[in-house]
Amino acid sequence: MIASVPTFGVVLDASVLFPAAIRDTLLRAAATDDFLTQLFKLVPELMVQIVIGQAAALRSPPKTHREVLDSIAKQAPTFASLIVDKIGSHTQED
């Protein structure tokens, strides 16, 4: 049996949301670093834009994308490293 997980005040139960055949084959838990790394592999440019956009949106206090990546690296070091490498390649191309 899959445990219910509270999210934004709503209790989600995968056994209700998805039939067993789909739930058992498509859903799986993933560590933060693994999840973000997989997203990066699918859409690297978008993930770079998201990190840069997040840094730009921070106002109190303001943060650079490098500071945001330092925070991300605490939970997702592989992902943060991929973003740093990608941003570096953009800088070299420009």
N, C-alpha and C positions, 0 to 999 in steps of 0.2 A: 504494500500500500504506500502511496506517495503522500508525504506530509503536506499539509496546507501551509502556504507562505503568505504572511500579511504583506501587502504592497499598497502604499498610499491609502490605507484604511479599508482596502478591499481584500478579502481572502480569496486567493486563487488556488484552485485544486486542479492539478493537471489531469486527474482522472475524470473530471467533469468537462474540462475544456477540450480535451483531445481523446479520441477513441484509443483503446489500448494498442492497436497495431501501429498507429502513428506515434503515440507517446513513447512506446518502447524502442522504436527505431530512430526517431528524429530528435528527441529531446535528451539532453544529457547535461550534467553539471560540468562547468569548466572553471578553472582557476582564472583570475583576472588577467594575468599575463598571457595565458594560452588563448583566451577569448579575444583580447585586443590584438594579439599577434596574428590570429586567423583573419580578423577583419582587415588588418593591414595588408596581408597577402592578397586579399580579394580586391581591395580598393585603396591602394597606398596613397594616391593623391588626395583622396577625400579625407583620409585619416590625418594627413599633414594639415589640410585646411581646417579640420575640426580643432586640432591642438592649437594652431595659430589663432583661430577665431576665439577659442576659449581664453587664451591669454589676452587678446585685445578687448574682450568683454569685461575683464576683471578691472575694477576701478578702486576698490577699497579693501586692501591696497592694490595698486596696479602691479601687474607682474609681466615679465617678459616671457616669451615662449620657452626660453631655457629654464626659467624658474618653475614654470608649469611642468616641464618635462622632469625636472628634479623631483617634484612632488609625485608625479606619476611613477617614476622609477622606483620609488619605495615599494610599490605593489606590483609593478609591471616592468621590470628592468629590461627584458628582451624587447618589448614593444617600444619603450622609450629610446633604446639604442637604435632600433630601426628608424624611428622618426628622426633622430639626430643625424643619422647617416643620410637619409633622404633629403633633409633640409640642407645638409652640407653639399650634396650633389647639385641642388638647385642654385646655391650660392656660387658654386664653381662655374655653372653654365651661364649665369647672368653676366 
